[in-house]
Every structure is written in C-alpha cells, then in structure tokens.
Amino acid sequence: MCRKPCGLFIATAMLIMAGCNTSHDVQVAPLEVKPIHITIDVNVKVDRALDSYFDDIDKAEEKIIQK
C-alpha cells in the first residue's frame, strides 16, 4: 500500500535533486591592454596671471567708487 506513494515521493525527490545539479563552464579570454595617450593643455600659469591682473583692476575700481 505504501509502495506507490513512497515510490512517487522518491522519484519526485530524485528529479528535484537532479534539477539542482548545475555546472558552469566559464572561459576568460586574455585581456589586451593598449597604451592610452592623453594630451592635456594646462594653462595654469597664464590663468593665475590673468586672475591677479583682474584682481588689481577690481581693487582699483573699488577705490575709485569709494572716493
């Protein structure tokens, strides 16, 4: 009497366990690293000189306005 339900339970359990068995084959291709050339135009010295020049003009303008 217990043979059919037990057999069905065991068969179902085996199918579930077979579904849990997974395997993955992952292949990593070798990476190729190429040099990167970056050109940056930096004009910090000129920018600072312009800032100081315009600061002088602003200070002179403030003195004229205050008088």
C-alpha positions as CSV (number, residue, x, y, z in Angstrom):
1,M,0.0,0.0,0.0
2,C,2.8,2.4,0.8
3,R,4.8,1.4,-2.3
4,K,3.2,3.7,-4.9
5,P,3.2,6.9,-2.7
6,C,6.7,6.1,-1.4
7,G,8.0,5.4,-4.9
8,L,6.3,8.5,-6.3
9,F,7.9,10.6,-3.5
10,I,11.3,9.1,-4.1
11,A,11.1,9.7,-7.9
12,T,10.0,13.3,-7.3
13,A,12.8,13.9,-4.9
14,M,15.3,12.5,-7.3
15,L,14.0,14.7,-10.1
16,I,14.2,17.7,-7.8
17,M,17.8,16.9,-6.8
18,A,18.8,16.3,-10.4
19,G,17.5,19.8,-11.2
20,C,19.7,21.3,-8.5
21,N,22.8,19.8,-10.0
22,T,24.2,22.6,-12.3
23,S,27.6,23.2,-13.7
24,H,29.0,26.2,-15.5
25,D,32.0,26.4,-17.8
26,V,33.4,29.9,-17.8
27,Q,36.3,30.8,-20.0
28,V,38.2,34.1,-19.6
29,A,39.8,35.4,-22.8
30,P,43.2,37.0,-22.3
31,L,42.9,40.8,-21.9
32,E,44.8,43.0,-24.3
33,V,46.0,46.3,-22.7
34,K,46.8,49.0,-25.1
35,P,48.6,52.2,-24.2
36,I,46.4,55.3,-23.9
37,H,47.8,58.7,-25.0
38,I,46.2,61.7,-23.4
39,T,47.0,65.2,-24.2
40,I,46.0,67.9,-21.7
41,D,46.6,71.6,-22.3
42,V,47.1,73.2,-19.0
43,N,47.5,77.0,-18.8
44,V,47.6,77.4,-15.0
45,K,50.3,80.0,-15.1
46,V,48.5,82.2,-17.6
47,D,45.2,81.8,-15.7
48,R,46.8,82.9,-12.4
49,A,48.5,85.9,-14.1
50,L,45.1,86.9,-15.6
51,D,43.4,86.5,-12.2
52,S,46.0,88.7,-10.5
53,Y,45.7,91.3,-13.2
54,F,42.0,91.5,-13.0
55,D,42.1,91.5,-9.2
56,D,44.3,94.6,-9.4
57,I,41.8,96.2,-11.7
58,D,38.9,95.3,-9.4
59,K,40.7,96.8,-6.4
60,A,41.5,100.0,-8.3
61,E,37.8,100.2,-9.4
62,E,36.7,99.8,-5.7
63,K,39.0,102.6,-4.7
64,I,37.6,104.9,-7.4
65,I,34.0,104.1,-6.4
66,Q,34.6,104.6,-2.7
67,K,36.1,108.1,-3.2
